[in-house]
Structures are given as structure tokens and as C-alpha cells.
Amino acid sequence: MELDGKVAVVTGGTRGVGAGIARAFVRSGAQVVVCARRPPEVPLPGTRFVPVDVRDIEAVRRLCGELPRLDVLVNNAGGAPPRLLTEAGPDRHARVVELNLLAPLTVSLAAYEHLRRARGSIVMIGSVSGGRPSPGTAAYGAAKAGLENLARSMAVEWAPDIRVNTLVVGMVRTELSHLHYGDQDGVAAVAGTVPLGRLAEPSDVGAAAVFLASDAAAYISGASLLVHGGGERPAFLDAANAGHTPVADKESRHEQNL
């Protein structure tokens, strides 16, 4: 899964998941350009920072126009503060959709010719929020659902020249985890709901992104790769009487038949 000599752009690559992806690409031998509105607070060795707001169409076109080549685009920039639907106006929710759905389309279109010449790939950073109810981040979840569908359509339209895939990411431990999960006890409690027993690290997402961008995934396009530690334990298993869950009843019947 080496990316020696390839040029990769990681949007929103200055912190959190984006920084983890950028570091993974550097370790794999890629030349990495990270872009965001502000420079990284912690230096990212081996990367070049370009200030860009991915919602600014002309700024995105300038970024891609100045690149001599481009092999991999990682559309990572996104996110949304927790906010119930009635706690904000339509304009705020529209900006969430713009950042998480329209901006990846804008960047992908600007990078198209580079990627076509290189027979490159696009990695969308999706979310499990796009496949389940997301109270508190409804506009974000809707945008991520749209992003996954967009990636599948792009994979068909742009084949065979460009591969397009989505990483469907679950809960990740970053410097902003406290905004969603609270203090360390809250983070630990949330981690306990994940079958693998922990939140993802940015490096976990980075390793998966490297795989999808590499020749090891040469026949993978239009796919959604779940990076969520096994998902979420069904709530009914904890809500029901432990001795009368469907699983327990099935096991009991099996034992009676032995």
C-alpha cells in the first residue's frame, strides 16, 4: 500500500481526522498538500499547507490550477457543531450542507482533469451519521448521506479513469471529542458502546484512506468502507430483560435440543 511519488491533497487536513490522514499519506511516501482556512497549530512534517476555504469555488480552482499534478484527492473537510434543528435557522443548516456535500463536489470537479490524467482516485470521508438518525446533527447526517450517494454516482460517471470511494467513519478520538462526548468519563462511556471497545484514532482512518488510494484497491470503486469498530450495539439488547432477549431465547432453545 505504498504511495511513493504520488501527489495527494487532503482538505481539512490540519487537525483531527484530516491530520491523521495526512500523516498516513506522508508515511506511505506521498507528497501531501493540506488545505484549510487556518494553518495547523501543530506542524505536520512532510506536508505543504495552502490556505483555502473549500466553499470558495475560485480559491479551489486556483489551488488545483497551481498543482503540477494530482493523484489522490481526500475530501475530508467538514463537520458541524451539535445543534437541534429548531435551535438554528435554515441558513445555518444550509451552510452545514454546503460544507459537507457541495464543497466536496466543488473540489472534485476542480481536480477532475488532474485526476483523469493520472488515473487517480478520490476518497470521500463520510460518516455513520449518514446512515442512521442523527438528532443534534441532522443537517450533517443528511449531507453525509448525500456525499456517499454522490461518490457512487461519480464512480460510475468517471470510470475507468478515476476511482471514487467513501470511508464511512464512526466515532473518532480527536482534540474536539469533548464537544460531542464530554469529559474523559464521557469519552470512556461512549467508547464502551463500540464493539471493539474504543473510539477510532485518526491514524485508523488514515490507514484505511491509504488503502483505498493505493494500488491494493485498484479494483475497488463506488464502495463504502465502514471504519466504525463494529458499529453500535443494538439498544434493545440493553433495554430488554437479559434472560428474555431474542438472542438468549435462541440459545436456550438450542441448549434444550442438545
Stockholm file with secondary structure:
# STOCKHOLM 1.0

chainA/1-258         MELDGKVAVVTGGTRGVGAGIARAFVRSGAQVVVCARRPPEVPLPGTRFVPVDVRDIEAVRRLCGELPRLDVLVNNAGGAPPRLLTEAGPDRHARVVELNLLAPLTVSLAAYEHLRRARGSIVMIGSVSGGRPSPGTAAYGAAKAGLENLARSMAVEWAPDIRVNTLVVGMVRTELSHLHYGDQDGVAAVAGTVPLGRLAEPSDVGAAAVFLASDAAAYISGASLLVHGGGERPAFLDAANAGHTPVADKESRHEQNL
#=GR chainA/1-258 SS CCCTTCEEEEETTTSHHHHHHHHHHHHTTCEEEEEESSCCSSCCTTEEEEECCTTCHHHHHHHHHHCSCCSEEEECCCCCCCCCGGGSCHHHHHHHHIIIIIHHHHHHHHHHHHHHHHTCEEEEEEEGGGGSCCTTCHHHHHHHHHHHHHHHHHHHHTTTTCEEEEEEECCBCCTTHHHHHCSHHHHHHHHTTSTTSSCBCHHHHHHHHHHHHSGGGTTCCSCEEEESTTCCCCHHHHHSCGGGSHHHHHHHHHHHTC
#=GC SS_cons         CCCTTCEEEEETTTSHHHHHHHHHHHHTTCEEEEEESSCCSSCCTTEEEEECCTTCHHHHHHHHHHCSCCSEEEECCCCCCCCCGGGSCHHHHHHHHIIIIIHHHHHHHHHHHHHHHHTCEEEEEEEGGGGSCCTTCHHHHHHHHHHHHHHHHHHHHTTTTCEEEEEEECCBCCTTHHHHHCSHHHHHHHHTTSTTSSCBCHHHHHHHHHHHHSGGGTTCCSCEEEESTTCCCCHHHHHSCGGGSHHHHHHHHHHHTC
//
